Amino acid sequence: MSKTALITGVTGQDGSYLAEFLLARGYKVHGMVRRTSSFATGRIDHLRQGFDPGHPGLQLHYGDLGDGTGLRRVIELVAPDEVYNLAAQSHVRISFDQPEYTADVVGLGALRLLEAVRDHSRSSGRQVRLYQAGSSEMFGKAAEVPQRETTPFHPRSPYACAKVYAHWQTRNYREAYGLFAANGILFNHESPRRGENFVTRKITRSATRIKVGLQDKLALGNLDAKRDWGFAGDYVEAMWLILQHHEPEDFVIATGESHSVREFLELTFDRLQIDWRKHVEFDPRLMRPAEVDVLQGDATKARTALKWRPKVGFEELVAMMVDSDLELARRELKAGS
């Protein structure tokens, strides 16, 4: 019997990779999307083979983490074995501009989903396994480097505070109600599908456009911030492994290496044989009110208990993103000529 999975945030980077991963393993995969006036399904259109429930491809349902009643309706309809909560307002800098919205979607949204899963499990008598997407930003200004599951949180943004709330609610539902609810504390993970307003994709997208002559300047903020960057395709496998574990537990998922934004920038421009100093400008508006200097994860527990290891290294990740965006820039140039 194949399993059924429900993914919130399925149109995002992680959601698209996870949907591919689960479909390849014979899952029936359903995704939840917010109703908007324009379609944002570009990352997942290739996974949809039809629109009725009988088709084997990805099935989509309208839903929103701000609507508890709607969440219950989707869960009752899908009857999932596994739920992956990947939906969020996930841009840290923007969370300072929209703190209330971020707290509602990221924090209370996770609580609404936990309640919906708990109600469904209780009424149906079925065990539903829930994965909550945590973030390395929860560690913030942590006193120790690298950070592991036992490292105290010190969030430094509205986004990080909301993720900490979701993390502890997930643990609380696990302990109070016996729900199979697990947290994955994922450090930064990137890919060619990363949103263009995130710093890594902003760098590779702008640099390749500079290479072909479509733009000349790139504005950035803090170049000295260090992050533990991995490949999103590797990290969705870790999400799945967390829900296959015999007990619901919390896991740090990371490469164990830390690199600065400046290093990412240099590797990108070096691959394109461009001097980045001639094109990059500092924009103070891109600085956070409270900066996070260094995030580096210790994924020893995941390596030991889940047998998970990242496959794509930092330099390979940068090259993958640059090559993909260079092809995109060339198509953009050709379309405009």
C-alpha positions, 0 to 999 in steps of 0.5 A: 500500500502506498503512503499518502503525503500532504505538503504545505508550501509545495510551490516553494523550493523545498516543496518542489524537491520533496514532492519529486522525492516522494513521488519517486518513492511511490507516494500519493502526494498532495500539496496545499497552495494559497489562492492568489490572482496569479499562478506560482506553480512554476517549480511543480508544473512538471509534477502534475499529470492530471487534476482528478484524484485518480491521476498519479501525479501531484494533486493540489488543494487550496489552503492557508495556514491562517485558516484553521477550518480550511486546514481541517477540510484539506486534511480530512479530504486527503487523509495523509499518512505524513504531513510536511509543514514547509509553508512560511513567510520565510524571508528573514529581512522581510519579517522585520517589515511584516512581523505580525503577519510572519508570526501569524503564518509561521508561528500560529499557522504551525499551531493550527496545523498541529490542531488539525492533525490532532483532531483528524488522528483522534476522530479517525484513529489513524496515526499521522506523522507530522514534520515541522520545518525549523530553521537555523535562524532559531539559534541566532546569536547562539553562545556555541559554534557549531550548533546542535539539538541541545544548543539554546535558542537565541532568535534575532528576528521576528521570523526566528521567534515565530519558528521557535514558537512553532518548534516548542508547540510541536514538541508540546503536542508530541509530549502532551498528546502522543502525536508523532510530531518531529522538528527538522532544524535545517540550516541554509539550503539552496538550489537553482529553485531558490527564490530570487530575493534570497541572497544566494540566488540574488547573487547568482542571478545578478552575476549571470545577468551582468555576464551577458550584459543585462545589468551592471550592478548588484546591491548587497548588505552584510558580506561577512555573515557566515552560513552553513549552506547545503543543497535543498535536494539533499535536505528534503531526503532528511525530512523524509528520514525524520518521519521514517524514524522509529520515534518522533525526535528533533534533528539538526540538518547541516553540512558542518561547514560555514562560509561567508556571503563574501565567499559565495560572492567570490566563487560565483564571480570567479566562475564567470570570470568577472571582478565582483568589486566592479559591480557590487555596491553596499546597500544599508537598507539590506542590513538587518536590525539585529544581525546573525554573525555565524550559523554552523550546524552539527548534524552528528545525530542525523548522521548516526540515527538517520544515516543521512549525509549531504552529497553536494558540497559548497563549491559544487552547489555554487557552480550548479546555481551559476550554471543554471542562472547563466542559461536563464540569463542567455535565454532572457537575452535572446528573448529580448534581442 
